[in-house]
Amino acid sequence: MKRVKYLVVIFVFAALSTACKTNVGTRNHSNKQDVNVLLQNRYQKLLEYPIDSIGFPRSMSLKTDVIKKVPSKDWTSGFFAGNLWQIYQLTGDARFKERAAAWNAFMEKEKFNGATHDMGFKVFCSFGKGLEVEDNAKYKAIVVKSAETLITRFNKKVGSIRSWDFNKDIWEFPVIIDNMLNLELLFEASKISGDAKFKNIAVQHANTTLKNHFRKDASCYHVVVYDTISGTAKNKVTHQGFKDDSSWARGQSWAVYGFTMCYRYTKDPAYLKQAEATANFFMHNKNMPEDGIPYWDFNDTSIPNAPRDASAAAVMASALIELYKYTNNEAYLNYSNKVIHALSSDKYFLNETVNGPFILDHSTGNWPKKDEIDEPIIYADYYFLEAIIRKNVL
């Protein structure tokens, strides 16, 4: 473990140093110690954030310095603890492990929350990351109980887990591409418990998504609405994208990440094929900026003046490192490296004057609602840290 942590830290220093020499940033650090200071300044901001059972940091306005805080029921609540666990993995500093465990404790009650599909984001991004650090029987029990709660949202006729409960008068049974990431909780619950029912439901959900969410060009829809009587898809729309048939950048990243992860657990070649196809659509899109950080939606008509989405880039960077493991396609690794370097530059990396528990700037949350536009958002940091760690355990 100590050797892995050492290698990860070395890579972070190297990645940031490389970024300083490229045209994706203007920072000129003369040595690794400068980079170390840069990282520690951001890490310290996370450590200083006060423990608050109903104040999980979600995003921040740099114009007002106001931090948006949410309760544990919010889908983003698990990422902050996950970031602390990952910083512990990067640094070996026990303070981050202790603080992560404290935040995890506030998440435990979510194992009973059947009103959301986001159990994986909330529980696995916090307790799951804790399990990467230590063999904790309590955390395992929480994962299994959370999986039990999540599968109550599964509809056998549709073959999917219901995503949202709002808009019931419009959406009979909505399934969003984001839901793919919640399947990891189910796969792990089967491994922990020995009960195959969780994995079987995850596979059914993935197969239904594979069948109905993708277009001929391998891009994906955000929301597919199903008829619960026939089980067929009846509408394909968006909730966070530019328009129904546009390619919302983070949605494409969720798709690649989700199907790559499903391949890890099943070795189904259809999942790997789809992950590669959508990854290629993303990386080679005609509207992809040179630095690899996409506009929030590839079809926004205001491009090149549209907001970027660092979170979509970070999710994709992490996903492609795992995809590289299964394909040995250097293009995936090269893209991930480019993104890590870009996100480590002045343009995206928050400087020491920002007093918030975040690392990256320029993510886009929900453009149609004009919510969290061009701001630091917690899940961008989570997948950025995960990408760095994954890169060094290849």
C-alpha positions as CSV (number, residue, x, y, z in Angstrom):
1,M,0.0,0.0,0.0
2,K,2.8,2.4,0.9
3,R,4.5,1.8,-2.5
4,V,1.2,2.5,-4.3
5,K,0.7,5.7,-2.5
6,Y,4.3,6.8,-3.2
7,L,3.9,6.1,-6.9
8,V,0.6,7.9,-7.0
9,V,2.0,11.0,-5.4
10,I,5.0,11.0,-7.8
11,F,2.6,10.8,-10.7
12,V,0.5,13.7,-9.5
13,F,3.7,15.8,-9.2
14,A,4.8,14.7,-12.7
15,A,1.4,15.4,-14.2
16,L,1.1,18.9,-12.8
17,S,4.7,19.7,-13.7
18,T,4.1,18.6,-17.3
19,A,1.0,20.7,-17.5
20,C,3.0,23.8,-16.4
21,K,5.1,23.3,-19.5
22,T,2.2,23.1,-22.0
23,N,-0.1,25.6,-23.5
24,V,-3.0,24.5,-21.3
25,G,-1.9,26.7,-18.5
26,T,0.3,29.6,-17.5
27,R,1.7,28.4,-14.2
28,N,5.5,28.2,-14.1
29,H,6.6,26.0,-11.2
30,S,10.3,25.6,-11.0
31,N,10.4,22.3,-9.1
32,K,8.3,19.5,-7.6
33,Q,8.2,21.2,-4.2
34,D,6.1,24.1,-5.8
35,V,3.7,21.5,-7.1
36,N,3.5,19.8,-3.7
37,V,2.6,23.2,-2.2
38,L,-0.1,23.7,-4.8
39,L,-1.7,20.3,-4.0
40,Q,-1.4,20.6,-0.3
41,N,-3.1,24.0,-0.4
42,R,-6.2,22.4,-2.0
43,Y,-6.1,19.4,0.2
44,Q,-5.9,21.6,3.3
45,K,-9.0,23.4,2.2
46,L,-10.9,20.1,2.3
47,L,-9.5,19.2,5.7
48,E,-10.5,22.6,7.1
49,Y,-14.1,22.3,5.9
50,P,-16.2,22.0,9.1
51,I,-18.0,18.8,9.8
52,D,-21.7,19.3,9.4
53,S,-24.2,16.4,9.2
54,I,-26.5,18.4,6.9
55,G,-23.9,20.5,5.1
56,F,-22.3,18.3,2.5
57,P,-20.4,20.6,0.0
58,R,-21.8,20.3,-3.5
59,S,-20.6,23.3,-5.5
60,M,-19.4,26.9,-5.1
61,S,-19.9,30.3,-6.7
62,L,-16.6,32.0,-7.1
63,K,-18.4,35.2,-7.8
64,T,-19.9,35.3,-4.3
65,D,-17.7,32.7,-2.4
66,V,-20.9,31.0,-1.4
67,I,-20.7,27.2,-0.9
68,K,-23.8,25.3,-1.8
69,K,-24.4,22.7,0.9
70,V,-26.8,19.8,0.8
71,P,-28.1,17.1,3.1
72,S,-27.2,13.4,2.8
73,K,-30.3,12.7,0.6
74,D,-28.8,14.7,-2.2
75,W,-27.3,12.6,-5.0
76,T,-23.9,14.4,-4.6
77,S,-23.5,13.9,-0.9
78,G,-21.2,10.9,-1.0
79,F,-18.5,12.5,-3.1
80,F,-16.9,14.6,-0.4
81,A,-16.2,11.7,1.8
82,G,-15.0,9.8,-1.3
83,N,-12.6,12.7,-2.0
84,L,-11.2,12.5,1.5
85,W,-10.7,8.7,1.2
86,Q,-8.9,9.2,-2.1
87,I,-6.6,12.0,-0.7
88,Y,-5.7,9.6,2.1
89,Q,-4.8,7.1,-0.6
90,L,-2.7,9.7,-2.3
91,T,-0.9,11.1,0.8
92,G,-1.1,8.5,3.6
93,D,-2.1,11.4,5.9
94,A,-4.3,9.8,8.6
95,R,-6.2,13.1,9.1
96,F,-8.0,12.6,5.8
97,K,-8.9,9.0,6.7
98,E,-10.3,10.1,10.1
99,R,-12.3,13.0,8.5
100,A,-13.6,10.7,5.7
101,A,-14.9,8.2,8.4
102,A,-16.6,11.1,10.2
103,W,-18.5,12.2,7.0
104,N,-19.3,8.6,6.2
105,A,-21.2,8.3,9.5
106,F,-23.6,11.0,8.3
107,M,-24.3,9.0,5.2
108,E,-25.3,5.7,6.8
109,K,-29.0,6.5,7.1
110,E,-29.2,6.7,3.3
111,K,-29.1,2.9,3.1
112,F,-32.8,3.0,3.9
113,N,-33.7,5.7,1.3
114,G,-35.7,4.0,-1.4
115,A,-36.9,7.2,-2.9
116,T,-33.9,7.5,-5.1
117,H,-31.8,5.6,-7.6
118,D,-28.7,7.4,-6.6
119,M,-27.7,4.8,-3.9
120,G,-24.4,4.1,-5.7
121,F,-23.4,7.7,-6.0
122,K,-24.2,8.3,-2.3
123,V,-23.2,5.1,-0.6
124,F,-20.6,3.5,-2.9
125,C,-18.7,6.7,-3.5
126,S,-18.3,7.1,0.2
127,F,-18.4,3.6,1.9
128,G,-17.1,1.9,-1.2
129,K,-14.0,4.2,-1.2
130,G,-13.6,3.4,2.5
131,L,-13.5,-0.3,1.6
132,E,-10.6,0.4,-0.8
133,V,-8.7,1.5,2.3
134,E,-9.8,-0.9,4.9
135,D,-11.6,-4.2,5.3
136,N,-14.6,-2.8,7.3
137,A,-17.4,-5.2,8.1
138,K,-19.8,-2.4,9.0
139,Y,-19.2,-0.7,5.6
140,K,-19.8,-4.0,3.8
141,A,-23.1,-4.4,5.7
142,I,-24.1,-0.9,4.7
143,V,-23.4,-1.6,1.0
144,V,-25.5,-4.8,1.1
145,K,-28.4,-3.1,2.8
146,S,-28.2,-0.2,0.4
147,A,-28.4,-2.6,-2.5
148,E,-31.5,-4.3,-1.0
149,T,-33.1,-0.8,-0.9
150,L,-32.0,0.1,-4.4
151,I,-33.5,-3.1,-6.0
152,T,-37.0,-2.2,-4.7
153,R,-37.0,0.3,-7.6
154,F,-36.5,-2.5,-10.2
155,N,-39.3,-3.2,-12.6
156,K,-39.2,-6.7,-14.1
157,K,-41.4,-5.8,-17.1
158,V,-39.2,-2.9,-18.1
159,G,-36.0,-4.7,-17.0
160,S,-34.6,-1.5,-15.3
161,I,-34.3,0.4,-12.1
162,R,-36.5,3.5,-12.0
163,S,-34.4,6.6,-11.9
164,W,-36.7,9.5,-10.9
165,D,-40.1,9.8,-9.2
166,F,-40.8,13.4,-10.2
167,N,-42.7,14.4,-13.4
168,K,-44.9,11.2,-13.0
169,D,-47.6,12.9,-15.1
170,I,-45.1,13.1,-18.0
171,W,-42.7,10.3,-17.4
172,E,-44.2,6.9,-16.7
173,F,-41.0,5.1,-15.9
174,P,-37.8,7.2,-16.6
175,V,-34.4,5.7,-16.8
176,I,-31.3,8.0,-17.1
177,I,-27.9,7.1,-18.4
178,D,-26.4,8.3,-15.1
179,N,-28.1,5.3,-13.5
180,M,-25.4,3.0,-15.0
181,L,-23.0,4.1,-12.3
182,N,-25.3,2.9,-9.5
183,L,-24.9,-0.6,-10.7
184,E,-21.4,-0.9,-9.2
185,L,-23.1,-1.0,-5.8
186,L,-25.1,-4.0,-6.9
187,F,-22.2,-5.9,-8.3
188,E,-20.2,-5.4,-5.1
189,A,-23.2,-6.3,-2.9
190,S,-23.3,-9.7,-4.7
191,K,-19.6,-10.2,-4.1
192,I,-19.9,-9.3,-0.4
193,S,-23.1,-11.2,0.3
194,G,-22.7,-14.1,-2.1
195,D,-26.3,-13.4,-3.3
196,A,-26.5,-13.2,-7.1
197,K,-29.8,-11.3,-7.2
198,F,-28.0,-8.0,-7.1
199,K,-25.7,-8.8,-10.0
200,N,-28.6,-10.2,-12.0
201,I,-30.6,-7.0,-11.7
202,A,-27.6,-5.0,-12.6
203,V,-27.1,-7.0,-15.7
204,Q,-30.7,-6.7,-16.7
205,H,-30.6,-3.0,-16.2
206,A,-27.4,-2.7,-18.3
207,N,-28.9,-4.8,-21.1
208,T,-32.0,-2.7,-21.2
209,T,-29.9,0.5,-21.3
210,L,-27.7,-1.0,-24.0
211,K,-30.7,-1.8,-26.1
212,N,-32.5,1.6,-25.9
213,H,-30.2,4.4,-24.9
214,F,-27.8,4.6,-27.9
215,R,-28.0,6.2,-31.3
216,K,-26.4,4.9,-34.5
217,D,-23.4,7.2,-33.9
218,A,-22.9,5.6,-30.5
219,S,-23.9,8.8,-28.6
220,C,-26.6,8.3,-25.9
221,Y,-29.8,9.9,-24.9
222,H,-30.1,11.2,-21.4
223,V,-33.6,9.9,-20.5
224,V,-35.5,7.0,-21.9
225,V,-39.1,6.7,-20.7
226,Y,-40.7,3.2,-20.6
227,D,-44.3,1.9,-20.8
228,T,-44.7,-0.3,-17.7
229,I,-47.4,-2.4,-19.3
230,S,-45.5,-3.4,-22.4
231,G,-42.0,-2.7,-21.1
232,T,-41.1,-0.9,-24.3
233,A,-39.3,2.5,-24.7
234,K,-41.8,5.1,-25.7
235,N,-39.9,8.4,-25.4
236,K,-36.3,9.4,-25.6
237,V,-35.7,12.9,-24.2
238,T,-33.3,15.0,-22.1
239,H,-33.5,16.7,-18.8
240,Q,-30.0,18.3,-18.6
241,G,-28.9,18.4,-22.2
242,F,-29.3,21.1,-24.8
243,K,-32.2,19.3,-26.5
244,D,-33.7,15.8,-26.8
245,D,-31.4,14.6,-29.6
246,S,-28.3,16.4,-28.5
247,S,-25.2,14.8,-26.9
248,W,-24.9,16.0,-23.3
249,A,-21.2,15.6,-22.5
250,R,-21.5,14.2,-19.0
251,G,-24.1,11.7,-20.2
252,Q,-21.6,10.3,-22.7
253,S,-19.0,10.0,-19.9
254,W,-21.5,8.2,-17.7
255,A,-22.2,5.8,-20.5
256,V,-18.5,4.9,-21.1
257,Y,-17.7,4.7,-17.4
258,G,-20.8,2.6,-16.7
259,F,-20.4,0.0,-19.5
260,T,-16.6,-0.3,-18.8
261,M,-17.4,-1.0,-15.2
262,C,-20.1,-3.5,-16.2
263,Y,-17.5,-5.3,-18.4
264,R,-15.2,-5.5,-15.3
265,Y,-17.8,-7.6,-13.5
266,T,-19.3,-9.6,-16.4
267,K,-16.7,-9.7,-19.2
268,D,-19.6,-9.3,-21.6
269,P,-18.0,-8.2,-24.9
270,A,-21.1,-6.2,-25.8
271,Y,-20.5,-3.8,-22.9
272,L,-16.9,-3.3,-24.0
273,K,-17.9,-2.7,-27.6
274,Q,-20.4,0.0,-26.5
275,A,-17.9,1.7,-24.2
276,E,-15.4,1.9,-27.0
277,A,-17.8,3.2,-29.5
278,T,-19.1,6.0,-27.2
279,A,-15.6,6.8,-26.1
280,N,-14.6,7.3,-29.7
281,F,-17.6,9.5,-30.4
282,F,-16.6,11.6,-27.4
283,M,-12.9,11.9,-28.0
284,H,-13.2,12.6,-31.8
285,N,-16.2,14.8,-31.7
286,K,-15.8,17.7,-34.1
287,N,-16.7,20.1,-31.3
288,M,-14.2,18.8,-28.8
289,P,-11.7,21.6,-27.8
290,E,-8.0,21.0,-28.2
291,D,-7.4,20.5,-24.5
292,G,-9.9,17.6,-24.2
293,I,-12.2,19.4,-21.8
294,P,-15.6,19.3,-23.6
295,Y,-18.3,21.9,-23.9
296,W,-21.2,20.9,-21.6
297,D,-23.2,19.7,-24.6
298,F,-21.6,18.9,-28.0
299,N,-24.6,20.4,-29.8
300,D,-24.9,23.7,-28.0
301,T,-25.4,26.3,-30.8
302,S,-23.4,28.9,-28.9
303,I,-20.1,26.8,-29.2
304,P,-17.3,28.0,-29.0
305,N,-18.8,30.4,-26.4
306,A,-20.6,27.6,-24.5
307,P,-19.5,26.6,-20.9
308,R,-17.1,23.8,-20.5
309,D,-17.7,20.8,-18.2
310,A,-14.6,19.7,-16.3
311,S,-16.7,17.1,-14.6
312,A,-17.5,15.3,-17.9
313,A,-13.8,15.3,-18.7
314,A,-12.8,13.9,-15.3
315,V,-15.4,11.1,-15.5
316,M,-14.2,10.2,-19.0
317,A,-10.6,10.3,-18.0
318,S,-11.2,7.9,-15.2
319,A,-13.3,5.6,-17.4
320,L,-10.8,5.5,-20.2
321,I,-8.0,4.4,-17.9
322,E,-10.0,1.4,-17.0
323,L,-11.0,0.9,-20.6
324,Y,-7.3,1.0,-21.6
325,K,-6.7,-1.9,-19.2
326,Y,-9.1,-4.1,-21.2
327,T,-8.2,-3.0,-24.7
328,N,-4.5,-1.8,-24.6
329,N,-5.6,1.0,-26.9
330,E,-3.1,3.8,-26.2
331,A,-5.5,6.4,-27.5
332,Y,-7.6,6.0,-24.3
333,L,-4.6,6.4,-22.1
334,N,-3.3,9.4,-24.1
335,Y,-6.7,11.2,-23.8
336,S,-6.7,10.6,-20.1
337,N,-3.2,12.0,-19.7
338,K,-4.2,15.0,-21.7
339,V,-7.2,15.7,-19.6
340,I,-5.3,15.2,-16.3
341,H,-2.7,17.7,-17.5
342,A,-5.3,20.2,-18.6
343,L,-7.2,20.0,-15.4
344,S,-4.0,20.5,-13.5
345,S,-3.4,23.9,-15.2
346,D,-4.2,27.4,-14.1
347,K,-7.3,27.4,-16.2
348,Y,-9.0,24.6,-14.2
349,F,-7.1,24.1,-11.0
350,L,-8.3,26.3,-8.1
351,N,-5.5,28.4,-6.6
352,E,-4.8,28.8,-2.9
353,T,-6.9,31.9,-2.5
354,V,-10.2,30.0,-3.0
355,N,-11.5,29.1,0.4
356,G,-13.7,26.2,-0.5
357,P,-13.3,22.4,-0.3
358,F,-12.9,22.0,-4.0
359,I,-10.1,21.3,-6.4
360,L,-11.3,22.1,-9.9
361,D,-13.2,24.9,-11.6
362,H,-15.3,25.1,-14.7
363,S,-17.9,22.4,-14.4
364,T,-21.5,22.6,-15.6
365,G,-24.2,21.1,-13.5
366,N,-27.7,21.7,-15.0
367,W,-27.6,24.2,-17.9
368,P,-31.3,24.1,-18.7
369,K,-32.1,25.3,-15.2
370,K,-29.1,27.7,-15.2
371,D,-27.9,25.9,-12.1
372,E,-24.2,25.4,-11.2
373,I,-22.8,26.8,-14.4
374,D,-19.1,27.2,-14.8
375,E,-18.3,26.4,-11.2
376,P,-16.4,24.1,-8.9
377,I,-18.6,21.0,-8.4
378,I,-17.7,18.2,-6.0
379,Y,-18.0,15.2,-8.4
380,A,-15.5,16.7,-10.8
381,D,-12.9,16.5,-8.0
382,Y,-13.9,12.9,-7.2
383,Y,-13.3,11.5,-10.7
384,F,-10.2,13.6,-11.2
385,L,-8.7,12.1,-8.0
386,E,-9.9,8.6,-9.1
387,A,-8.3,9.1,-12.5
388,I,-4.9,9.9,-11.0
389,I,-5.1,6.9,-8.7
390,R,-6.2,4.5,-11.5
391,K,-3.4,5.7,-13.7
392,N,-0.8,4.6,-11.2
393,V,-2.1,1.1,-10.5
394,L,-2.3,0.0,-14.1
